[in-house]
């Protein structure tokens, strides 16, 4: 490994409560609120009409207008108090809507509506003594908030020093944590039959017609259960599987990845953006790639990157290869380059450099995935565009998105500076480590070591309660996605112990079921199945190498680089391993009959025209390639069947 991989970054010193961009946005938010308070106070204290005074009171905080006639002695007063609480609850709910769907209009509309509603109730003047109580409560709330923030900042500074001391202690024992060896040169990885049966879960869904979505989950299209994420992670799982086990397999393996990408072009997958763009950006353009929307642009760009890296196919680099057609007839033509351009052009205008997902919300994890796609585009096209963004990306990630515990916050509002706390247990902290390993391995190791402390108690026992009992992929009660995602990061970084514990817990709590030759987990979402496929295909630094040096990972996948196996019928033939040697012109494969033993036909392409080859598969035969360098084979499948195709003479 190089010097960068051997390094372990420390957390930056905690010298201020927030980063510069966050501080500016929070100051703007505070200024806007103080302006609202000033306006409300002016109406409250100076307006000649009772209704205007009550409206001004309602501007101080959501539902406050109803306090003008609230008491605990009369039914009317109790009703007004309940109305105030209801409006405050509605405002909290509107904040959840804002977070979940990017609807920036919901909170101000609820606030303003509650003020107008209270003012419309004609019950006379405001109760005496109320103003003093209102302003006193606001003053006390401001004081408590300020003291809380100061205490949190002091805690954060102390915790940052303790965390860095802990990280320094770990430098000498990294080889005891990251124990997995890197892939050995010349090894030919092979899937087990059980692994192939798990793979069929993804293949069965991918190989449907583009407009068909049988077997997918339809919960919502705004958050983590959305169809697009199911397509993304099944695609990632298939790509990583092909890159490691079957780089010399064309046919159904490539077609499955290709069809998942074309499903991303179905209107039902990206229709959500018309709403989010309208109520989040106040714009009517339904094109999900036109402006900040990394949850589609970045994720699909990474899906394209992994497809091209694992197969050697460059079709999505052709102009307009992915065409999004709106039911009204509008069409938006995109490709790998246009998606990448949408990402890189959005960095500079963003106050956080990172790009928003739902309008206004900036997710570090989503940005790590988008950045991985940009880096992969450079590697596949001989460019160095990411180099111009890497330093600023890292700086803003560290300055603006670390909380007092040294964790990356889930997301931060680009317009207000507010951030969600690190909820969701281990998984939201583990997933960034996986994608960071391609961008900044030293940061990935740091975050993993800080996270790893939470996974074991003082006696060294694995703490399953550290994992959130909600499946991210369908909101069901299951730790499947949490176990699978944490195992994924552990495998990428080489932490064999955590990976083994997570996979064992996954099997224990969400046991596998074999039905009609397909293994699935009844308690796991489609998303979790995709992440588990990524994990099973993983190897230490596997994702990083596929992103940064794809030609070294998938030798033999590119056109003209060696023999390829194709023309197989799925699920009649399942390929557990397919590797080509470009130097010798040979092919090694392991096959199973997906519907039982029997004789199957298949084609080997990429051979030398008219050259003679030795074929070994339940016997030895000699064949001659045709003018296109292809041979058609009839192979008897008897359980695990080895197929070898090698030239009689090596030139």
N, C-alpha and C positions, 0 to 999 in steps of 0.2 A: 504494500500500500504506500501511497505517496505521503508527503509530509502533512498535507492538510488533513488527511484522514486520521493521522496519528494524533492530531491535536485534540484538546478538549477545551472548549470555550468556557469562560466564566461568565456569570451574569454581570451586566453593566452595573456600576454603582448607582444606588438609589439616591439621587441628589435633589429630586423634585417630585412632587406628587404625580405629575403627568408629563407627557412629552410636549414639545412646543406646539404641534398642531392640535393636540387634544386641548391644551390650555386655551388656545385661541378660540376653539369652538365652544368650550365651556363658558368662556368669558362672554361670547356672543349670546349664548343661551341665557346667562344670568342677566345681561343687559336687556334682552328682550323681555324677560320676566319682570325686571324692575320697572321697565317702561309701562308694562301692563298694570303693575301695582300703582304706579304714579297716576295713570289714567283712571283706574278704578277709585283711587283715593280722592282724586279731584272731583269725580262724580259723587262719591259718597259724602264728601264734606261740603261741597259747594252747590250741587244741583238743587234747584228749587222744587223738583217733583219727587215724590216718594219712589215712583217706578225707576227713575234714573238713578237714585241713590241705591236702590236694591240691585239694579244692574251693575253699578260700580262695585258693590260688595261681591257680586258673583264673579267679577274679574280677578279677585284676589286669589281664589283657588276654586277648582271645580265644585259646584254645589253650594258654595258659601252663601249665595243669595238667599237660600231657603232658611238660613239661620236668622234672618231678619225677624221672623215670627215664630221661631222654634222655642219650645219650653217643654218641661216634663210634667206640667200640671194640667194641661188641657188636651183634649183629643186633637184639636187643630194644631196645637204646638208640637205634639208628638208626631203628627203627620208630617209637619214641615221638617222636623229633625230626621225622620226616616227618608224623606225626599232628598235631604242633603247627603245622607249616607248612600242612597241609591245612585245619585249622580256621581259621587266620588267613586263608587264601585264601577259604574259605567265608564268612567274615565280610565280607571285601571284596566278594564277590559279593552278599551280602545287602544291602550298602549300595547297590549298583547296582539291586537289586530295589526297595529303598526309594525311590530316586530315580525309577526308571522307572514304578512303579505306585502309589507312595504307601503301600506296605505298611510301616507303622511297626513292625509286630510282628516282621518278619524279622530285623533285627540283634540285638535282645535275645534272641530265641529261639535263634539260632545261638550266641551268646555263652554263655548259660546251659546249653544242651545240651552244648557242648564241655566246660564245667566239670564237669557231672554225669558225662559219659562218662569223663573222665580219672579222676575220683574212684572210679568203679566198678571200675577196674583195680587189683586187689589185688597190688601188688608190694612192699609193705613201706614203710619210712620214706623220707622225702625225702632225696636225696643230700646229703652234707655239703658245705658251701661254696656250695650253690645259692642260698640266701637272700641271701647277700652279693652274688652276681653279679646276681641279679634286681633287687634294689633299687639297685645301682650302675648297671645299665643303664637303669632307669627315671629315675634322677637325671640321667644324661648325656642321655637323650632329652629330658627337660624343659628342660635347659639349652640344648641345641641348638635346640629349638623356640622358646624365649624369645629367644635371640640372633637367630634367623632372622626372627622377627616384628619385633624392633627394627630390624634391617637393612632389612626391607621397608618399615617405616614411614618410616625416614629416606629411602629411595629414593622413596617415594610423595610425601613433602613436596617433595623436589627436583623430581620429575617434574611435579608439579602447578604449580610456579612456571614451569617451562620451557613447559608446555602453555599456560598463560595468556599468557606472553610471545608465544608463537606466534600465539595467537588475536588478541592486540592488533595484531600485524603484519598480520593478514588483514582488518582492518576496512576498510582503504582499497582493497581489491581484490575485494570481494564481487561486484561487477558483472562481474568477469572469471571468476568461478567459476560463479555462477548466471546464465547467459547467456540462458536461454530466456525469451521474452517472454510475458506473461500472455495469455490468450485475448482476441481482438479482439471488440469489441461488434458483433453482427450477423452474425458468420461462421456458416456452416452446415457443420460438419465432416462428412466423408464417409469411410466405410471403403472401402478398395480391395477388389477381388475376392479377393485373397489373404487379406486380413484377415477377410473373411466366411467363407472356408474354414477359417480357424483358429477362428473363433467357433463353427462347426458342431461342433467337438470337444466343446465345453461343451453346446451345445444338444441334441446327440444323446443325451447322458447325462442331461440334465435332463428331457427330455420323455418319458422312460419312465413306466410306471406307478409310483405311489408306492412300491410294495414291490419294484420291480425295481432292480437295481444292476449291470447289465451294463456293462462298460467301466470300472468302478471297480477299485481295487486293494485287496486284502484281505490285509494284512500283520499288523497287530495293532490293538487298539482302545485302547491305553493311551498311545502316544506319537505322534509327528508323522505317521506313516503312517495314522492312524485315519481311518475313513470320514467322521467329522464334519468333519474339516479339509478333506477333498476337497470336500465339499458346501459348506462355508463359502467357500472361495476360488474355486470355480467360480461361486458366487452373487455374490461380490464382483465378479468379472470381468464377469459379465453385467450387473450393476447399473451399474457404471462405464461400460460400453459403451453401454448404453441412455441413460444420463444425458447423455453427450456427443454421440452420433451419432444416436440415434433416440428422443428424448423423446416424439415424437408417434406412436409405434408401440405399439399394443396387441396383442392376439392372442398369437402364439406367444412373443414376447419377454417379456411379462408372465407368461405361463403357465409358462415355463421357470424363472423366478425363484421363482414361487409353489410349483412342484412340488419344487424343491430344499429349500425350507423345510419342506414337508410330509414330505419324506424324513427330515429331522432328527427327526421324531416317530416314526419306525419304531423298534421296540424294539431291533433289532440295533445301532442307532447309539448309543443311550444306556444299553445294558445294562451297560456297563463300570462304571457308577457304583455299582451295588449291591455289587460286590466292593470297589471303592476306598473306599467309605464304611464298609464293614464292617471292613476291615483297616487303614484309615487313620484313621478317626474313631471306630471301635468303635460304629458306629450301623448300624441295619438299614434305614433309609429308602431305597428305590431311586429316589426322585424326584430327578433331577439338578439341579433348580432350588431345592430346599428350603434348602440352605445352601451355604457356600463351595465353588464349583465353577465358577470363572470361565471355564475352558476350554470349557464348554458354554454357560453362561448368557451370558457376555459376548460370545462369538463369534456365537451365534445372535441375540442382541439387535442386534449390528452388522449382521448379515445382514438382519434385519427393517428396520433403519433405512435401509440403502441401497436395499432394495426399495421402501420407501415414498417415499424421496426421489427415486428415478429414475423411478417410475411414477405417482406421485400417488395410488396406491391406499392406503387406510388400513385395509384389512381386518384386518391383524394388530394393530391398535390396539383391535379389538373384544374384549370380555371373552371369554376362553377360546378364542381363535381357533386356538391350537396345542394339540391334545389328545394327550397321551402316554398310551398304553394299555399296561399291563403284561399279559403273557400270562395271569397269574392273575386278571385282571379289574379290577385297580386302575387308575384313570384320573386323570391329573393335567392340569388345564386351565391353560394359560398363554397369555400374550400379551405384546406389546411392553412394556406398563406393568408387568406382574408381573415380567418379567425385569429391567427397569430397577430396580424396587423391591428385588429380591433383591440387586442390586449395591450400591445406595446404603445399604441397611440393614447391609451387611457391612463397610463402611469403618471405622466407629467401634470395633467390638469387636476388630478386628485389631490386633495389637501393631505392625504395620508400616503400618497404615492401608490399604495395598494388600491385595488379596484373594488367597487361595491358589488354586492350580489343582489338581493332584493334591493330596490331603490333605496339608497341611503345607508344600508348596513354593510359594513366592510368585515368580511370573515378572513382571518389569516389562513385557515386551512384551504379555503377555496383558492386563495391567491397562490399558495404553494403549489397547488395542482396546476393552475394556469401558468405559473412560472416554469414548472417542469415541462409543460407543452412547448413553451418558447425555447427552452434549452434543447429539447429534443428536435425541434425544427432546425435549429442551428446545426446540430450534429448530423442530421440527415441531409442537409443541403450545403454543408461546408461554409456556414456563416458564423458570425460571432456577435450577433445583435444583443444577446442576453448580457454580454460583458458590459455593455453601456448602461444596463439597468441594475446589475447585480449588487453593486455597492449601495446605491440608494435604497433598493428594496430591503436589503439586510438592515441598514441603518434605521429605517422607519419601522420595520418589524420589531426591532429591539427597543426603540425609543418610545413607540406609541402603543404597543400591544402586550407588553409584559405587565402582569399585576404584581401586587406586593409579595405574593408567594412564589414569584419567579415563573408563573405559568402564563401561557398565551391566553388572553381573554378569548371567548368564543367569537365575539363580534363587537364592533364599535360603530356608533352612528356617525356618519361623516358630517351630518349637519349640526348635531348637538354636542358631539364628543362623549356622550354617555355610552357605557359599555355594559354588557350583560356579565354577571359574575360567572366564574368557572363552575357551571353546574353540569350534571350528567355523568358524574363518576369518572372512571379512568379513561374511557374511550376517547372523549374529545381532547384529552391530553396525549394519548398514544398516537392517534392518526397523524398529527403534524410531524411526528418523528419519522414516519415512513417517507413522506414526500420531501421533508427537509434533507434526508440523506442524499438526495440527488443534487440539492442546491447548496447546502452548507453542512457537511457531515459533522463538523465540530459542534454545531448547534443541535443537531439531531442527537448526538451522544449526550450532550449536557441535559437536554430536556428529558431524555430517557432515564438517566441516572436519578434525576430529581423525582420523576414519576415512580421509578422502581421501588423507592422507599415505602410507598403506600401499599405495595402488593404483598408484603410479608410482615407478619407481626414480630414481636421480640423473640419468639421461639423459632422463627424461620418458617412458620406455617403460612400457606397461601391464603390471602384474605379475599374470599369471593364476594364479601359484602362491599368491597371497594368498587364493584362493577354495578352500574345502574341496571335495575330490573326492568327497564323499558327498551324494547327493540326499536332502534332508530328507524328501521325500514318500514315498519307498519304500526308502530305505537302499541304493540301487544305486550303482554307481561312475559318477558323472556330476556335473559342475558345473552342471547345468541349473538347479536351484533357486537356487543361489548367484548365478549370473549374472542370472537373472530378477528375484530379489528386490532385488539391488543396483541394477539398472536401474530398478526400480519406485521406489525411494527417490530416485534421481537425477532421474527425470522429475518427481516431485512437488515437489522442491526447485528444479528448473530447471537442473540441472547437465547440459547437453547433451553435454559431452565424455565423462563417465563413462557416461552412458546409451548413447551410440553404441558405445563400446568394449565394454560388457557384451553388448549385443545382437549385435554382430559376433562376439564370442567364442562366444556361445550358438549362433549359426548355424554357426560353424566346427566346434565340437566336438560339437554335437548337431544335425545337419542336418535340415531339414524334409523330410517325405515326404507327397506328395499321393496319396490313395487314395480312390476313389469320391466325389470332390468335397470331401474333408475333409483338412486339413493337420494332421499331428501330428509329434511328435518321438519317435522310437522309444526314445531314451535318456533321456527325461524322464518324471517321474512325473505323475500326474494333478494333484497339488498344484502342480507347477511349471508345468503348462499353465494352471492358473487364475491364477497369479501373472503369467505372461506376458500373459494377456488384460488383467489390470489395468494392466500397463505400457503395452500398446498403446493402451489407452483413456485413458491418463494425459495430463495437461497440468499446467503449473506451478500449484501450489496447487489442483489440481482436487479432490482428496479433501477438503481443508480447506473449500473452498467448498461442496461437496456436504453436508458435515456441518453447517456453521454457517449457510449461507444457501441451502438447497436450492431455494427458489422462484426464485432468480436464475439457477440453473444449468439447471434443467429447465423453463423456461417453456413452457407448452403441454401438460404432462403431466397436470395435474389435470383432473378432470371439470369441464366447463363453461368451460375456458380456451382452447378453440380446437379445430380439427378434429383427428381422430385416424384413423390408418390401422389397419384391423383386418380380420378375416375372411380372412386370407391362409392358404394351405396351405403348411406347412413339410414338406420343403425346396423345394417347387415355386417359391416366391417368397422371395428373400433381399433384405432391406431394408438398403441401405448407408447411407441417410440419411433421416430423417423429422423435419421441423421445422415447427412451426405458429407462426403469427403471430396472437396473440389480438386485436391491434388491428385488423388487416385481415380476420381470419377466413379466412386462406389457409393452404394446406399445400404444402410443397415436399418431394419425396421422390425417391430414386434407387433403382432396383430392378434385380435380376438374376434370371434363371431358374436356380434351383439345380440343376434336372435338364435344363437346355437351354432354348433359346428356345421360345416358344409363347404362346398366349393364356391369360391367367389372370383369374380373377374376384376381386374384393376390395371392401371396403366402406370408405367414409369416413363417420365419425360426428362428432358435435359441431358440425354445421352449423346454420344458422338454419332453422327449420321453414318449408317451402314456398318458400324463397329459391332463386334461380337462380344457377348457378355455371358458370364456364368451366373446362373440363378440357383440359389439354395433355398428351398422351402419344402419340407417333407420330401426331399429328394434333390438331385442335382440335374439341371438342364442347361443347355446352351441356346441362346437366342441371338438374333441379329436386329439391331435398331433399324428403323426405316429412315427415309430421307429427312424426316423432321426430328430424328433423334428420339423416337418413341418406340416402346415395345408394349404389347398387351400380354398380360399374364393371367393364367388360371391357377389360383392358389387354393389348395385344400386347407381349411382352417380346422385345427384339432386342438382346442384349448389355447394355451399360449403358443403362438406360432411365430417362429423367427424367419424373416425374409432377408436375404442378402443378394445384392446385385453388384457384380464387380466385373471390370473389363478383363478379357482374356490376356490382353497385352496392355501394359501401362506405358503411355507416351508422355 
